[in-house]
């Protein structure tokens, strides 16, 4: 995973990431073995409400999303009820 983090850091520093590349970063960071691995890092436009990722990826993803988030979305986010690890991926339950 460290190679992936380094690669993402190089991309971020050089030419930036596309929206689809950031969505892929979110997907990859959402890996889990148990529900305790997963945390909610918040909502970021245009990436959605209650983004859940592995707790060890949370700070990195928050920084990445803060750098790329836009201020032109209006979300009406449902209340997050639970976070579960399903089939190796963190999932928000509303």
C-alpha positions in Angstrom: 0.0 0.0 0.0 2.9 2.4 0.6 3.8 2.3 -3.1 0.3 3.3 -4.0 0.4 6.2 -1.5 3.7 7.3 -2.9 2.4 7.1 -6.5 -0.7 9.1 -5.6 1.5 11.7 -3.9 3.6 12.1 -7.0 0.5 12.5 -9.2 -0.9 15.0 -6.8 2.3 17.0 -6.8 2.9 17.0 -10.5 -0.2 17.4 -12.7 -3.2 16.6 -10.4 -5.7 13.9 -10.4 -8.9 13.6 -12.4 -12.3 13.0 -10.7 -12.3 9.4 -11.8 -8.7 8.9 -10.4 -9.9 10.3 -7.1 -12.9 8.0 -7.0 -10.6 5.1 -7.6 -8.4 6.3 -4.7 -11.6 6.3 -2.5 -12.5 2.8 -3.6 -9.0 1.5 -2.9 -8.8 3.2 0.5 -12.1 1.5 1.4 -10.6 -1.9 1.9 -11.4 -3.7 5.2 -11.3 -7.0 7.0 -13.8 -6.0 9.7 -16.3 -3.1 10.3 -13.9 -1.7 13.0 -11.4 -1.0 10.1 -13.8 1.6 8.6 -14.3 5.3 9.5 -16.4 8.1 8.0 -14.2 11.0 6.7 -17.1 13.3 5.9 -18.8 14.5 2.7 -16.9 16.1 -0.1 -18.3 17.5 -3.3 -18.6 15.9 -5.9 -17.6 12.6 -4.2 -20.6 12.1 -2.0 -22.0 11.9 1.5 -20.3 10.0 4.4 -17.3 8.7 2.5 -16.0 5.6 4.4 -12.5 4.3 4.2 -10.0 2.2 6.1 -9.0 4.1 9.3 -5.3 4.0 8.3 -6.2 5.8 5.0 -8.5 8.4 6.6 -6.0 11.3 7.0 -4.5 10.8 3.5 -7.9 10.7 1.9 -9.2 13.8 3.8 -6.1 15.7 2.6 -6.6 14.5 -1.0 -10.4 15.3 -1.0 -9.9 18.7 0.7 -7.5 19.6 -2.1 -9.9 18.6 -4.8 -13.3 19.3 -3.3 -15.6 21.8 -5.0 -17.9 24.2 -3.3 -20.7 24.1 -5.8 -22.6 21.0 -4.6 -25.7 21.0 -2.3 -26.0 17.7 -0.6 -29.0 16.6 1.4 -27.2 13.8 3.2 -29.1 11.1 5.0 -28.1 10.3 8.6 -25.3 7.7 8.7 -26.7 4.8 10.7 -23.7 2.4 10.6 -20.5 1.5 8.8 -20.0 -2.1 7.8 -17.3 -4.1 6.1 -19.0 -6.0 3.3 -17.1 -8.2 0.9 -13.8 -6.5 1.9 -15.1 -3.0 1.3 -16.3 -0.3 3.7 -19.9 0.6 3.2 -22.0 3.4 4.7 -25.5 2.3 5.9 -28.1 5.0 5.9 
